[in-house]
Amino acid sequence: MLRDRYDPMDLFALVPALGMELDPLLMRLDRLLDDDALFQAVKANLIKRHPRTATDGRPSTPVEVIMRTLIIKHLYDWSYEQTEQWVGDSLVLRQFCRIYAERVPDDTTLIRWANLIRPATLHQLLDHITNQARQLKVTRGRKLRIDGTVVATNIHYPVDSTLLGDGVRVLSRTIRRAKALSGQSGARAKSVFRDRTRSVGRVMNDLIAAARRRGVDAQQQLHDGYRRLLDLTEQVVAQAVQVQQILQQQTDATAQRLAQTLQTFIPRVEQVIAQTRRRVIHGVSVPAGEKIVSLFEPHTAIIRKGKPGKSTEFGRCVWLDEVDGGLITRYAVLVGNPDDATQLLPSLDHHLERFGHPPDLLAGDGKLATPTNERLAQQRGVRHVVLPRPGRKSPERVVHERQRWFRQGRNWRAGIEGRISGLKRGQGLERCRYRGQDGMERWVGLGLIAHDLRTIARHQLDRAARQAQQASPKIAQAA
């Protein structure tokens, strides 16, 4: 049965000798999260866990606790295990998360509930927080700077041999588990359920040794090793297909789960075999869009941004819109490695929808600087379009970019690089530790929501400090 909240309790009232209270920043965050729109959006996702979650079963971890604990997790970039430990150890965090004196939810419990939050809900929550910021006068939406970054997926560096090894390992493990359920014996069963992991391990060790050598002989040994590895992997795939057919004839739930695992991974391993044969055996270059670089995170893209020291990255491109006040108002997890120039119009249209007016200043880097983008921005009412063009410029363009407003806008645009760096260090946007496409959306979305809430809270604290500073001379004069 899904619960909304625990009965309120003031932990600090129980231990007055400690004189404890919430951190000023957490106090502001606490008030911001006391928002029924945020609560109901999260509850609408959690209630879909099972058809009768709202009414039946034992009482669940309350929705409010889940929402606040996830915000704390992403605010400090903790793992689920760290979140469970440190929230449980801290009276301040217990009070903030509204857990009070109850048991802190296990890390596995948090994972199961968090996985129910849909990407569309996170976008709605970010829009709602933007509206909150407007009402609190944190931002007016007068400036907009946009840029993209890469959030890496949690994979090892993709090498053909290791991808084949991963495929053999996963399929062989599933075949071993299916052996006990098959009920078969004899010579056919021995052939179908044969474990080839040791053979594959020996071949991979030979490949590693051959890769360290130089010369024509080493290249030939490398090719021969890859041929043996491909043959062994194809044999394991053939076994997996037969085991899948055996499992599909059974009604046992465990057998059906194993069959589903094989159905998922067999096509991925076959794709790895095909791309390895094309690239290594036949010497044909495989386009990045046709490659699979991870069996476990198949949505991972090969991204080349031309950065020094990071010529190739493996993950997803994430597009960010930032307005004055330091708020991220929109994010988009892009497919593949698209042209940055195509992202200006969606960012501008979203800004118009959220704020009801165009920004006075729109700033981006050189990859966005096309005549089409400048024209579209001006047609939508942007007064100052700051898109410095790379390469050689005409004399008229040089004069245009030397104007004071253009130089100031270009300098302000550079701040989004620092913002992205802070998000990667503070909210963990360097590498996504959730799984799958939805996991990437959830990782980025929750991180940005935590960042925006903290930005609003800090703005309120700074405003209160300025007001107190302005009031102190008046009080002194009156005295």
C-alpha positions as CSV (number, residue, x, y, z in Angstrom):
1,M,0.0,0.0,0.0
2,L,1.5,3.3,-1.1
3,R,1.8,5.8,1.7
4,D,2.1,9.6,1.3
5,R,3.9,10.6,4.5
6,Y,4.9,9.6,8.0
7,D,3.2,11.4,10.8
8,P,5.2,14.7,11.4
9,M,7.7,14.8,14.2
10,D,10.3,17.3,15.3
11,L,13.5,15.4,16.1
12,F,15.3,18.4,17.3
13,A,12.6,18.9,20.0
14,L,13.4,15.5,21.3
15,V,17.1,16.4,21.8
16,P,17.0,20.0,22.9
17,A,20.4,19.7,24.6
18,L,22.0,19.3,21.2
19,G,20.7,22.6,20.0
20,M,20.5,21.3,16.5
21,E,18.7,22.8,13.5
22,L,18.6,22.4,9.8
23,D,21.4,23.9,7.7
24,P,20.1,27.3,6.3
25,L,20.4,26.0,2.7
26,L,18.5,22.8,3.6
27,M,15.9,24.9,5.4
28,R,15.2,26.7,2.1
29,L,15.3,23.5,0.2
30,D,12.8,22.0,2.7
31,R,10.3,24.8,1.9
32,L,10.8,24.5,-1.8
33,L,10.1,20.7,-1.7
34,D,6.9,21.4,0.3
35,D,5.2,21.7,-3.1
36,D,2.1,19.6,-3.8
37,A,2.8,19.7,-7.6
38,L,6.2,18.0,-7.1
39,F,4.7,15.5,-4.7
40,Q,1.8,14.5,-7.0
41,A,4.0,14.2,-10.1
42,V,6.2,11.7,-8.3
43,K,3.3,9.9,-6.7
44,A,1.6,9.4,-10.1
45,N,4.7,7.4,-11.3
46,L,5.1,5.4,-8.1
47,I,1.5,4.4,-7.9
48,K,1.9,2.4,-11.2
49,R,4.3,-0.1,-9.7
50,H,1.5,-2.6,-9.4
51,P,-2.3,-2.3,-10.3
52,R,-3.3,-2.2,-6.6
53,T,-0.3,-0.4,-5.1
54,A,-2.5,2.4,-3.8
55,T,-4.8,0.2,-1.7
56,D,-3.3,-3.2,-1.0
57,G,-0.2,-4.7,0.6
58,R,1.9,-3.6,3.6
59,P,2.6,0.1,4.0
60,S,5.3,1.3,1.6
61,T,8.1,3.8,2.1
62,P,6.2,7.2,1.8
63,V,6.3,9.1,-1.4
64,E,7.6,12.2,0.4
65,V,10.6,10.2,1.8
66,I,11.5,8.8,-1.6
67,M,11.3,12.2,-3.3
68,R,13.4,14.0,-0.7
69,T,16.0,11.2,-0.4
70,L,16.5,11.1,-4.1
71,I,17.1,14.9,-4.1
72,I,19.6,14.6,-1.3
73,K,21.4,11.7,-3.2
74,H,21.8,13.8,-6.3
75,L,22.5,17.0,-4.5
76,Y,25.7,15.5,-3.0
77,D,26.3,12.9,-5.7
78,W,26.1,9.9,-3.3
79,S,25.6,6.3,-4.2
80,Y,22.4,4.6,-3.0
81,E,24.5,2.8,-0.3
82,Q,26.0,6.1,0.9
83,T,22.6,7.7,0.9
84,E,21.2,5.0,3.1
85,Q,24.2,5.2,5.5
86,W,24.5,9.0,5.8
87,V,20.8,9.8,6.0
88,G,20.5,7.2,8.7
89,D,23.4,8.6,10.7
90,S,22.3,12.2,10.5
91,L,19.4,13.7,12.5
92,V,19.5,16.8,10.2
93,L,19.0,14.6,7.1
94,R,16.4,12.5,8.8
95,Q,14.4,15.6,9.5
96,F,14.9,17.0,6.0
97,C,13.9,13.7,4.3
98,R,10.9,13.5,6.7
99,I,12.0,10.0,7.9
100,Y,12.0,11.2,11.5
101,A,12.6,8.2,13.9
102,E,11.5,5.6,11.3
103,R,13.7,3.1,9.5
104,V,15.7,4.5,6.6
105,P,14.8,2.7,3.4
106,D,17.3,0.2,2.0
107,D,19.4,1.2,-1.0
108,T,17.6,-1.6,-3.0
109,T,14.3,-0.2,-2.0
110,L,15.3,3.3,-3.2
111,I,16.5,1.8,-6.5
112,R,13.2,0.0,-7.1
113,W,11.1,3.1,-6.4
114,A,13.5,5.5,-8.3
115,N,13.3,3.3,-11.4
116,L,9.6,4.0,-11.7
117,I,10.1,7.7,-12.3
118,R,9.6,8.4,-16.0
119,P,11.7,10.8,-18.1
120,A,8.6,12.8,-19.1
121,T,7.9,13.4,-15.4
122,L,11.4,14.8,-14.8
123,H,11.0,17.3,-17.7
124,Q,7.6,18.4,-16.2
125,L,9.3,18.8,-12.8
126,L,12.1,21.0,-14.2
127,D,9.5,23.2,-16.0
128,H,7.6,23.5,-12.7
129,I,10.8,24.5,-10.8
130,T,11.4,27.1,-13.6
131,N,8.0,28.6,-12.9
132,Q,8.8,28.6,-9.2
133,A,12.0,30.5,-9.9
134,R,10.1,33.1,-11.9
135,Q,7.6,33.6,-9.1
136,L,10.4,34.0,-6.6
137,K,12.1,36.5,-8.9
138,V,15.3,34.3,-9.2
139,T,15.2,34.7,-13.0
140,R,13.3,36.8,-15.6
141,G,14.5,34.8,-18.6
142,R,16.2,37.8,-20.1
143,K,19.3,35.9,-21.1
144,L,19.8,32.4,-22.6
145,R,23.0,30.5,-23.2
146,I,23.1,27.1,-24.6
147,D,25.7,24.4,-25.0
148,G,26.1,20.6,-25.1
149,T,28.2,18.1,-23.2
150,V,28.8,14.4,-23.1
151,V,27.7,12.3,-20.2
152,A,29.6,9.0,-20.3
153,T,27.8,5.7,-19.8
154,N,29.3,3.3,-17.2
155,I,31.1,1.0,-19.6
156,H,34.7,-0.2,-20.1
157,Y,36.6,1.0,-23.2
158,P,35.1,-0.9,-26.1
159,V,37.5,-3.2,-27.8
160,D,36.3,-5.9,-30.2
161,S,37.9,-8.8,-28.3
162,T,36.5,-7.7,-24.9
163,L,33.0,-7.2,-26.4
164,L,33.2,-10.7,-27.8
165,G,34.4,-11.9,-24.4
166,D,31.5,-10.1,-22.7
167,G,29.1,-11.8,-25.0
168,V,30.5,-15.3,-24.3
169,R,30.4,-14.6,-20.6
170,V,26.8,-13.5,-20.5
171,L,25.5,-16.2,-22.8
172,S,27.5,-19.0,-21.1
173,R,26.3,-17.9,-17.6
174,T,22.7,-18.0,-18.8
175,I,23.2,-21.4,-20.4
176,R,24.6,-22.8,-17.2
177,R,21.6,-21.6,-15.2
178,A,19.3,-23.1,-17.8
179,K,21.0,-26.5,-17.6
180,A,19.3,-27.4,-14.3
181,L,15.9,-26.5,-15.7
182,S,16.2,-28.3,-19.0
183,G,15.8,-31.8,-17.7
184,Q,17.9,-33.1,-20.6
185,S,20.8,-35.5,-20.6
186,G,22.9,-37.5,-22.9
187,A,25.2,-36.5,-25.8
188,R,23.0,-33.8,-27.2
189,A,22.7,-32.1,-23.8
190,K,26.4,-32.3,-23.4
191,S,26.9,-30.5,-26.7
192,V,24.2,-27.9,-26.1
193,F,25.3,-27.0,-22.6
194,R,29.0,-27.1,-23.2
195,D,30.9,-24.4,-21.4
196,R,33.4,-22.7,-23.7
197,T,34.5,-19.8,-21.4
198,R,38.0,-21.4,-20.7
199,S,38.7,-21.8,-24.4
200,V,37.7,-18.2,-25.0
201,G,39.8,-17.0,-22.1
202,R,42.9,-18.8,-23.6
203,V,42.3,-17.2,-27.0
204,M,41.9,-13.7,-25.4
205,N,45.2,-14.1,-23.6
206,D,46.9,-15.0,-26.9
207,L,45.3,-11.9,-28.5
208,I,46.6,-9.7,-25.7
209,A,50.1,-11.1,-26.2
210,A,50.0,-10.7,-30.0
211,A,48.8,-7.1,-29.7
212,R,51.9,-6.2,-27.7
213,R,54.2,-7.5,-30.5
214,R,55.3,-5.7,-33.7
215,G,55.8,-6.9,-37.2
216,V,54.1,-8.9,-39.9
217,D,54.1,-12.1,-37.9
218,A,52.4,-10.4,-35.0
219,Q,49.7,-9.0,-37.3
220,Q,49.1,-12.5,-38.7
221,Q,48.8,-14.0,-35.2
222,L,46.4,-11.2,-34.3
223,H,44.2,-12.1,-37.2
224,D,44.4,-15.8,-36.5
225,G,43.4,-15.2,-32.9
226,Y,40.4,-13.1,-33.9
227,R,39.3,-15.8,-36.2
228,R,39.4,-18.4,-33.4
229,L,37.6,-16.0,-31.1
230,L,34.9,-15.4,-33.6
231,D,34.4,-19.1,-34.3
232,L,34.1,-19.8,-30.6
233,T,31.6,-16.9,-30.1
234,E,29.5,-18.2,-33.0
235,Q,29.4,-21.6,-31.5
236,V,28.3,-20.2,-28.1
237,V,25.6,-18.2,-29.9
238,A,24.4,-21.4,-31.7
239,Q,24.2,-23.1,-28.3
240,A,22.2,-20.1,-26.9
241,V,19.7,-20.3,-29.7
242,Q,19.1,-24.0,-29.0
243,V,18.8,-23.4,-25.2
244,Q,16.4,-20.5,-25.9
245,Q,14.1,-22.8,-27.9
246,I,14.2,-25.4,-25.0
247,L,13.3,-22.7,-22.4
248,Q,10.5,-21.3,-24.4
249,Q,8.7,-24.6,-24.3
250,Q,8.6,-24.5,-20.5
251,T,6.1,-22.6,-18.3
252,D,8.3,-22.1,-15.3
253,A,8.8,-18.3,-14.5
254,T,12.6,-18.8,-14.1
255,A,12.8,-20.5,-17.5
256,Q,10.9,-17.6,-19.1
257,R,13.2,-15.0,-17.5
258,L,16.3,-16.9,-18.8
259,A,14.7,-17.1,-22.3
260,Q,14.1,-13.4,-22.2
261,T,17.7,-12.8,-21.3
262,L,18.9,-14.8,-24.2
263,Q,16.4,-13.1,-26.5
264,T,17.9,-9.8,-25.5
265,F,21.6,-10.6,-25.7
266,I,21.8,-13.0,-28.7
267,P,21.1,-10.2,-31.3
268,R,23.6,-7.9,-29.6
269,V,26.3,-10.5,-29.6
270,E,25.6,-11.3,-33.3
271,Q,26.0,-7.5,-34.1
272,V,29.4,-7.6,-32.3
273,I,30.4,-10.6,-34.4
274,A,29.4,-8.9,-37.6
275,Q,31.2,-5.6,-36.9
276,T,34.3,-7.4,-35.7
277,R,34.4,-9.6,-38.8
278,R,34.0,-6.5,-41.0
279,R,36.6,-4.4,-39.3
280,V,39.3,-6.9,-38.3
281,I,39.0,-9.7,-40.8
282,H,37.9,-7.8,-43.9
283,G,39.5,-4.5,-43.1
284,V,36.3,-2.5,-43.8
285,S,35.6,0.6,-41.7
286,V,32.3,0.4,-39.8
287,P,30.4,3.7,-39.4
288,A,29.9,4.8,-35.9
289,G,26.1,4.8,-36.2
290,E,26.2,1.0,-37.0
291,K,28.5,0.0,-34.1
292,I,27.5,-1.4,-30.7
293,V,30.1,-0.5,-28.1
294,S,28.5,-2.2,-25.1
295,L,26.3,-5.2,-24.6
296,F,24.8,-3.8,-21.4
297,E,24.4,-0.1,-22.5
298,P,23.5,-0.5,-26.2
299,H,22.2,3.1,-26.4
300,T,25.8,4.3,-25.9
301,A,26.9,6.5,-28.8
302,I,30.4,7.1,-30.2
303,I,31.0,10.9,-29.9
304,R,33.8,12.9,-31.3
305,K,33.9,16.5,-30.1
306,G,37.6,17.2,-31.0
307,K,38.6,17.8,-27.4
308,P,42.3,17.6,-26.6
309,G,42.9,14.4,-24.6
310,K,39.4,13.2,-25.4
311,S,39.2,12.6,-29.1
312,T,36.5,10.0,-28.7
313,E,33.9,9.7,-25.9
314,F,31.4,7.0,-25.3
315,G,28.0,8.0,-23.8
316,R,25.2,10.4,-24.8
317,C,25.2,14.1,-25.9
318,V,23.2,16.2,-23.4
319,W,22.0,19.6,-24.5
320,L,21.5,22.3,-21.7
321,D,19.7,25.6,-21.7
322,E,20.7,28.1,-18.9
323,V,19.1,31.4,-18.1
324,D,20.1,34.4,-16.0
325,G,20.1,33.4,-12.3
326,G,22.1,30.2,-13.0
327,L,19.1,27.9,-13.7
328,I,19.1,25.1,-16.1
329,T,15.6,25.3,-17.7
330,R,15.8,22.5,-20.2
331,Y,17.9,19.4,-21.1
332,A,17.7,17.0,-23.9
333,V,19.5,13.6,-24.2
334,L,20.3,13.5,-27.9
335,V,20.5,10.4,-30.1
336,G,23.9,9.7,-31.6
337,N,26.2,12.6,-32.4
338,P,24.0,15.2,-34.0
339,D,25.0,18.6,-35.4
340,D,24.9,21.2,-32.6
341,A,23.5,23.8,-35.0
342,T,20.1,21.9,-35.0
343,Q,19.6,22.4,-31.3
344,L,19.2,26.2,-31.2
345,L,15.6,26.3,-32.4
346,P,14.2,23.8,-29.9
347,S,16.0,25.7,-27.1
348,L,14.6,29.0,-28.2
349,D,11.1,27.6,-28.7
350,H,11.1,26.1,-25.2
351,H,12.2,29.4,-23.7
352,L,9.4,31.2,-25.5
353,E,6.9,28.6,-24.1
354,R,8.2,28.8,-20.5
355,F,8.7,32.6,-20.2
356,G,6.2,34.0,-22.7
357,H,8.8,36.2,-24.3
358,P,12.1,35.8,-26.2
359,P,15.4,36.4,-24.4
360,D,17.1,39.8,-24.9
361,L,20.4,37.9,-25.3
362,L,20.9,34.5,-26.9
363,A,24.5,33.2,-26.7
364,G,26.1,30.0,-28.1
365,D,29.5,28.8,-29.4
366,G,30.8,28.7,-32.9
367,K,29.1,25.4,-33.8
368,L,25.8,27.2,-33.6
369,A,26.9,30.2,-35.7
370,T,25.1,29.7,-38.9
371,P,23.2,32.5,-40.9
372,T,20.1,30.4,-40.6
373,N,20.2,30.2,-36.8
374,E,20.9,34.0,-36.6
375,R,17.9,34.7,-38.9
376,L,15.6,32.4,-37.0
377,A,16.5,33.9,-33.6
378,Q,16.0,37.4,-34.9
379,Q,12.6,36.4,-36.4
380,R,11.5,35.2,-32.9
381,G,12.3,38.5,-31.4
382,V,15.8,38.1,-29.9
383,R,17.4,41.5,-29.8
384,H,21.1,40.4,-29.3
385,V,22.2,37.2,-31.0
386,V,25.7,36.3,-29.9
387,L,27.0,33.5,-32.1
388,P,30.7,34.1,-32.9
389,R,31.6,32.6,-36.2
390,P,34.7,30.4,-36.4
391,G,37.4,30.7,-39.1
392,R,38.1,33.6,-41.4
393,K,35.5,36.5,-41.2
394,S,34.6,39.2,-43.5
395,P,35.4,42.8,-42.5
396,E,31.7,43.5,-41.9
397,R,31.5,40.4,-39.6
398,V,34.6,41.5,-37.7
399,V,33.1,45.0,-37.1
400,H,29.9,43.3,-35.9
401,E,31.6,41.0,-33.5
402,R,33.7,43.9,-32.0
403,Q,30.6,45.7,-30.8
404,R,30.5,46.1,-27.0
405,W,27.2,44.2,-26.5
406,F,28.6,41.3,-28.6
407,R,31.8,41.0,-26.6
408,Q,29.9,41.2,-23.3
409,G,27.5,38.5,-24.5
410,R,30.4,36.3,-25.7
411,N,32.0,36.6,-22.2
412,W,28.8,35.7,-20.5
413,R,28.4,32.7,-22.7
414,A,31.7,31.3,-21.5
415,G,30.1,30.9,-18.1
416,I,28.2,27.9,-19.2
417,E,31.4,26.0,-19.5
418,G,32.0,26.5,-15.8
419,R,28.4,25.5,-15.1
420,I,28.9,22.2,-17.0
421,S,32.1,21.6,-15.1
422,G,30.3,22.2,-11.8
423,L,27.5,19.9,-12.8
424,K,30.0,17.1,-13.6
425,R,31.9,17.5,-10.4
426,G,28.9,18.3,-8.1
427,Q,26.0,16.3,-9.5
428,G,27.9,13.5,-11.2
429,L,27.2,14.4,-14.8
430,E,30.6,13.2,-15.8
431,R,29.4,9.6,-15.9
432,C,25.9,8.1,-15.6
433,R,25.7,5.3,-13.1
434,Y,22.1,4.3,-13.9
435,R,21.3,1.7,-16.6
436,G,19.6,2.1,-19.9
437,Q,18.1,5.0,-21.9
438,D,15.6,5.8,-19.1
439,G,18.4,5.6,-16.6
440,M,20.4,8.2,-18.5
441,E,17.4,10.5,-18.5
442,R,16.8,9.9,-14.8
443,W,20.4,10.5,-13.9
444,V,20.6,13.8,-15.8
445,G,17.1,15.0,-14.8
446,L,17.4,14.4,-11.1
447,G,20.9,16.0,-11.1
448,L,19.6,19.1,-12.8
449,I,16.5,19.3,-10.5
450,A,18.7,19.1,-7.4
451,H,21.0,21.8,-8.9
452,D,18.2,24.2,-9.7
453,L,16.6,23.7,-6.3
454,R,19.9,24.5,-4.6
455,T,20.4,27.5,-6.9
456,I,17.0,28.9,-5.9
457,A,17.7,28.3,-2.2
458,R,21.1,30.1,-2.4
459,H,19.5,33.0,-4.2
460,Q,16.9,33.3,-1.4
461,L,19.7,33.2,1.3
462,D,21.7,35.8,-0.5
463,R,18.6,38.1,-0.8
464,A,17.8,37.7,2.9
465,A,21.5,38.5,3.8
466,R,21.4,41.7,1.6
467,Q,18.1,42.8,3.1
468,A,19.5,42.2,6.6
469,Q,22.6,44.2,5.7
470,Q,20.5,47.1,4.4
471,A,18.3,47.1,7.4
472,S,21.1,47.2,10.0
473,P,22.2,50.9,9.3
474,K,18.5,52.0,9.6
475,I,18.2,50.1,12.9
476,A,21.4,51.8,14.2
477,Q,20.2,55.2,13.2
478,A,16.8,54.7,14.8
479,A,18.6,53.6,18.0
